[in-house]
């Protein structure tokens, strides 16, 4: 932006010369009215129509005004030499373009809160919508120690393949139970990936209480269902370092929580040793160490504890 403003400031002498030439050498009401109309149209286009399309339309308007000037009979009498007439007409157009560009640009930025409009390609499907990827990411990334919970429905893909409508209805029931537990235990839902939830917490006790509330809620939901149609989830909870942005959390801490979820038995909760040390003696449940299971792409996996739940 500063570079653009500087170029405009440097062009002020040229603009003043253009204005002086326009007033000094010719004035014709029809041309003045046409110039005013063209300026108003281009100002509106500058404010409301961005991108290449907006530039092309404005260029056509300026070209039309230029053609109107150089074909005007009075203008021909004032400037019989065609080259001189064209130069004066071009200076006149420039004298109109410069204030329209500056004023329109300022108003446009005020309207959009300083955001820059870019002609962008469609967002890839893998991003799930939202804004296009920009290497100049507006998020302020920072490292942080967080408690991460990852959940997943057991056998959901097979259910979807068998009966998509029934599986989707089940997912909606599942989401209600999950979000109620998250809300009542001070969790923050980061995102859902299909049937999986990523949730973060400020402390270990809230995270485990939330996981237990989730499993208890689904236990109640399953009471009225036959065994082969019950909804079961796996939950992995880990505390570790992550990279946090305004909208996402990622890093090895998230990967470990996901690996822990995958080694959990259906309907169960797995917690890492760090979580266990914080919750033992504070939350009534049974805990059993399963050692350090191998985890893909994790060099030093933590010790994992299974949480034994009692329902009813």
C-alpha positions as CSV (number, residue, x, y, z in Angstrom):
1,X,0.0,0.0,0.0
2,X,2.7,2.6,0.8
3,X,4.4,2.0,-2.6
4,X,1.1,2.5,-4.4
5,X,0.4,5.8,-2.5
6,X,4.0,6.9,-3.3
7,X,3.4,6.4,-7.0
8,X,0.2,8.4,-6.8
9,X,2.0,11.2,-5.0
10,X,4.7,11.3,-7.6
11,X,2.0,11.5,-10.3
12,X,0.4,14.7,-8.8
13,X,2.5,17.1,-11.0
14,X,1.4,15.2,-14.1
15,X,-2.2,15.4,-12.9
16,X,-2.0,19.1,-12.3
17,X,-0.6,19.6,-15.8
18,X,-3.4,17.5,-17.3
19,X,-6.0,19.6,-15.4
20,X,-4.4,22.8,-16.5
21,X,-4.2,21.7,-20.2
22,X,-7.9,20.6,-20.1
23,X,-9.1,23.9,-18.8
24,X,-6.7,26.1,-20.8
25,X,-7.2,24.7,-24.3
26,X,-10.8,23.6,-24.6
27,X,-14.0,23.3,-22.8
28,X,-17.2,22.0,-24.3
29,X,-20.3,21.2,-22.2
30,X,-21.1,17.9,-23.8
31,X,-17.5,16.6,-23.3
32,X,-17.6,17.9,-19.7
33,X,-20.8,16.1,-19.0
34,X,-19.4,12.9,-20.7
35,X,-16.2,13.1,-18.6
36,X,-18.2,13.6,-15.4
37,X,-20.5,10.6,-16.2
38,X,-17.5,8.5,-17.1
39,X,-15.7,9.5,-13.9
40,X,-18.8,8.6,-11.8
41,X,-19.2,5.2,-13.5
42,X,-15.5,4.4,-13.1
43,X,-15.5,5.5,-9.4
44,X,-18.4,3.1,-8.7
45,X,-16.7,0.3,-10.6
46,X,-13.4,1.0,-8.7
47,X,-15.3,0.7,-5.4
48,X,-17.6,-2.2,-6.1
49,X,-16.1,-4.3,-8.9
50,X,-12.6,-5.6,-8.3
51,X,-10.4,-8.0,-10.2
52,X,-9.5,-8.2,-13.9
53,X,-13.2,-7.8,-14.9
54,X,-13.5,-4.5,-13.1
55,X,-10.3,-3.2,-14.7
56,X,-11.4,-4.2,-18.2
57,X,-14.8,-2.5,-17.8
58,X,-13.1,0.7,-16.6
59,X,-10.6,0.5,-19.4
60,X,-13.5,0.3,-21.9
61,X,-15.2,3.4,-20.3
62,X,-11.9,5.4,-20.5
63,X,-11.3,4.3,-24.1
64,X,-14.9,5.4,-25.1
65,X,-14.3,8.8,-23.5
66,X,-11.0,9.1,-25.3
67,X,-12.7,8.3,-28.6
68,X,-15.4,10.9,-27.9
69,X,-12.8,13.6,-27.3
70,X,-10.6,13.0,-30.3
71,X,-13.6,12.9,-32.7
72,X,-15.1,16.1,-31.4
73,X,-15.1,18.8,-34.1
74,X,-14.2,21.7,-31.7
75,X,-11.3,19.6,-30.4
76,X,-10.1,19.1,-34.0
77,X,-10.1,22.9,-34.5
78,X,-8.1,23.5,-31.4
79,X,-5.6,20.7,-32.2
80,X,-5.4,20.2,-35.9
81,X,-2.3,18.1,-35.6
82,X,-3.5,14.6,-34.8
83,X,-0.5,13.5,-32.7
84,X,-0.8,16.6,-30.5
85,X,-4.6,16.1,-30.1
86,X,-4.1,12.5,-29.0
87,X,-1.5,13.5,-26.5
88,X,-3.8,16.2,-25.0
89,X,-6.7,13.7,-24.9
90,X,-4.5,11.1,-23.2
91,X,-3.5,13.7,-20.6
92,X,-7.1,14.6,-20.0
93,X,-8.0,10.9,-19.5
94,X,-5.1,10.5,-17.1
95,X,-6.4,13.6,-15.2
96,X,-9.7,11.8,-14.8
97,X,-8.2,8.4,-14.0
98,X,-5.9,9.5,-11.2
99,X,-8.4,10.9,-8.7
100,X,-10.9,8.2,-9.5
101,X,-8.3,5.5,-8.7
102,X,-7.1,7.2,-5.5
103,X,-10.5,8.0,-4.1
104,X,-12.1,4.7,-5.2
105,X,-9.2,2.8,-3.7
106,X,-9.6,4.6,-0.4
107,X,-13.3,4.0,-0.2
108,X,-12.9,0.4,-1.3
109,X,-10.5,-0.3,1.5
110,X,-12.8,1.4,4.1
111,X,-15.7,-0.8,2.9
112,X,-13.7,-4.0,3.1
113,X,-11.9,-3.3,6.4
114,X,-8.5,-3.4,4.6
115,X,-8.9,-6.8,3.1
116,X,-7.3,-7.3,-0.3
117,X,-9.5,-8.9,-3.0
118,X,-7.8,-11.4,-5.2
119,X,-9.0,-13.5,-8.0
120,X,-8.5,-16.9,-6.4
121,X,-8.9,-20.4,-7.7
122,X,-11.6,-22.6,-6.2
123,X,-10.8,-24.0,-2.7
124,X,-9.7,-27.6,-3.0
125,X,-12.2,-30.1,-1.6
126,X,-9.7,-31.4,1.0
127,X,-9.9,-28.1,2.9
128,X,-13.6,-28.5,3.4
129,X,-14.3,-24.9,2.2
130,X,-13.3,-21.7,3.8
131,X,-10.6,-19.3,2.6
132,X,-8.0,-20.2,0.0
133,X,-4.6,-21.1,1.3
134,X,-2.4,-18.1,1.6
135,X,1.3,-18.4,2.5
136,X,1.0,-15.0,4.3
137,X,-1.2,-16.6,6.9
138,X,-3.1,-14.1,9.0
139,X,-3.2,-16.5,12.0
140,X,-0.7,-15.9,14.7
141,X,0.9,-19.3,15.2
142,X,2.3,-20.2,18.6
143,X,3.4,-23.3,20.5
144,X,1.4,-24.3,23.5
145,X,0.9,-27.2,25.9
146,X,-2.6,-28.4,25.6
147,X,-4.8,-31.3,26.5
148,X,-6.1,-32.9,23.2
149,X,-9.0,-35.3,22.8
150,X,-9.5,-37.3,19.6
151,X,-12.7,-39.4,19.2
152,X,-13.9,-41.7,16.4
153,X,-17.0,-43.9,15.9
154,X,-16.3,-47.6,15.6
155,X,-17.3,-49.0,12.2
156,X,-18.9,-45.9,10.9
157,X,-17.5,-46.2,7.4
158,X,-19.1,-49.7,7.1
159,X,-22.4,-48.3,8.3
160,X,-22.2,-45.6,5.7
161,X,-21.6,-48.1,3.0
162,X,-24.5,-50.3,4.1
163,X,-27.1,-47.6,4.7
164,X,-26.1,-44.0,4.3
165,X,-29.3,-42.4,5.5
166,X,-29.4,-44.5,8.7
167,X,-25.7,-43.8,9.4
168,X,-26.1,-40.1,8.9
169,X,-29.1,-40.1,11.3
170,X,-27.0,-42.0,13.9
171,X,-24.2,-39.4,13.4
172,X,-26.5,-36.6,14.3
173,X,-27.6,-38.3,17.5
174,X,-23.9,-38.9,18.3
175,X,-23.0,-35.3,17.7
176,X,-25.7,-34.1,20.2
177,X,-24.3,-36.3,22.9
178,X,-20.7,-35.2,22.2
179,X,-21.4,-31.5,22.1
180,X,-23.4,-31.6,25.3
181,X,-20.5,-33.2,27.1
182,X,-18.0,-30.8,25.5
183,X,-20.1,-27.8,26.6
184,X,-20.6,-28.9,30.2
185,X,-16.9,-29.7,30.7
186,X,-15.3,-26.5,29.3
187,X,-14.0,-28.1,26.2
188,X,-13.4,-26.3,22.9
189,X,-14.4,-28.2,19.7
190,X,-11.6,-27.5,17.1
191,X,-13.2,-29.4,14.2
192,X,-15.0,-32.5,13.1
193,X,-13.5,-34.8,10.4
194,X,-16.4,-37.0,9.3
195,X,-17.4,-38.9,12.4
196,X,-14.3,-37.8,14.4
197,X,-14.0,-34.9,16.9
198,X,-10.9,-32.9,17.9
199,X,-11.4,-31.1,21.2
200,X,-9.0,-29.2,23.4
201,X,-9.1,-28.5,27.1
202,X,-7.1,-26.3,29.5
203,X,-6.7,-29.1,32.1
204,X,-6.7,-32.9,32.3
205,X,-9.6,-33.2,34.8
206,X,-12.0,-31.5,32.4
207,X,-10.8,-33.6,29.5
208,X,-11.3,-37.0,31.3
209,X,-14.7,-35.9,32.8
210,X,-15.8,-34.9,29.3
211,X,-14.7,-38.3,27.8
212,X,-16.6,-40.1,30.6
213,X,-19.7,-38.0,30.0
214,X,-19.5,-38.8,26.3
215,X,-19.3,-42.6,27.0
216,X,-22.1,-42.4,29.6
217,X,-24.4,-40.5,27.2
218,X,-23.8,-43.0,24.4
219,X,-24.4,-45.9,26.9
220,X,-27.8,-44.4,27.6
221,X,-28.4,-44.0,23.9
222,X,-27.5,-47.6,23.2
223,X,-29.9,-49.1,25.8
224,X,-32.8,-49.1,23.4
225,X,-30.7,-50.5,20.5
226,X,-29.9,-54.1,19.6
227,X,-26.3,-55.1,20.3
228,X,-25.4,-55.1,16.5
229,X,-26.8,-51.6,16.1
230,X,-25.2,-49.9,19.1
231,X,-23.1,-46.7,18.7
232,X,-19.6,-47.0,20.2
233,X,-16.7,-44.6,20.1
234,X,-13.0,-44.7,21.0
235,X,-11.4,-41.7,22.8
236,X,-7.8,-40.8,23.1
237,X,-6.6,-38.0,25.5
238,X,-3.1,-36.7,25.6
239,X,-1.3,-33.6,26.9
240,X,1.5,-32.3,24.9
241,X,3.0,-29.5,22.8
242,X,1.0,-28.3,19.8
243,X,1.1,-25.5,17.3
244,X,-2.0,-23.4,17.7
245,X,-3.5,-20.9,15.3
246,X,-6.7,-18.9,15.5
247,X,-8.7,-21.8,13.9
248,X,-6.7,-25.0,14.2
249,X,-4.3,-27.1,16.3
250,X,-1.7,-29.4,14.9
251,X,1.6,-31.0,15.7
252,X,3.0,-34.1,17.4
253,X,0.6,-33.7,20.4
254,X,-2.4,-34.1,18.1
255,X,-0.8,-37.0,16.3
256,X,-0.2,-38.9,19.6
257,X,-3.8,-38.3,20.7
258,X,-5.0,-39.7,17.4
259,X,-2.7,-42.8,17.7
260,X,-4.0,-43.4,21.2
261,X,-7.6,-43.3,20.0
262,X,-6.8,-45.9,17.4
263,X,-5.4,-48.4,20.0
264,X,-8.4,-47.9,22.3
265,X,-11.1,-50.6,22.6
266,X,-14.6,-49.8,21.4
267,X,-16.5,-47.8,24.1
268,X,-13.3,-47.0,26.0
269,X,-11.0,-44.2,26.8
270,X,-7.2,-44.1,26.7
271,X,-5.1,-41.5,28.4
272,X,-1.4,-40.8,28.4
273,X,0.8,-41.1,31.5
274,X,0.9,-37.3,31.9
275,X,-2.9,-37.3,32.1
276,X,-3.0,-40.3,34.4
277,X,-0.6,-38.5,36.9
278,X,-3.0,-35.6,37.0
279,X,-6.3,-37.4,37.4
280,X,-5.4,-40.4,39.6
281,X,-7.0,-40.1,43.0
282,X,-9.2,-37.1,41.8
283,X,-11.5,-38.9,39.4
284,X,-13.1,-42.2,40.5
285,X,-12.3,-44.8,37.8
286,X,-10.1,-47.8,37.2
287,X,-6.8,-47.4,35.4
288,X,-4.7,-50.0,33.7
289,X,-1.4,-49.4,32.0
290,X,-0.9,-51.1,28.6
291,X,2.7,-49.9,28.3
292,X,4.1,-48.0,25.4
293,X,2.3,-49.2,22.2
294,X,4.0,-48.6,18.9
295,X,2.7,-45.5,17.2
296,X,3.3,-44.8,13.5
297,X,5.7,-41.9,13.0
298,X,6.0,-41.3,16.8
299,X,9.6,-41.9,17.9
300,X,8.9,-41.8,21.7
301,X,5.3,-42.9,22.3
302,X,4.0,-42.2,25.9
303,X,2.8,-44.9,28.3
304,X,-0.9,-45.4,27.8
305,X,-3.5,-46.1,30.4
306,X,-7.0,-47.6,29.8
307,X,-9.8,-46.0,31.8
308,X,-12.3,-48.6,33.2
309,X,-15.8,-47.1,33.2
310,X,-18.8,-48.1,35.2
311,X,-22.2,-47.2,33.8
312,X,-25.7,-47.3,35.3
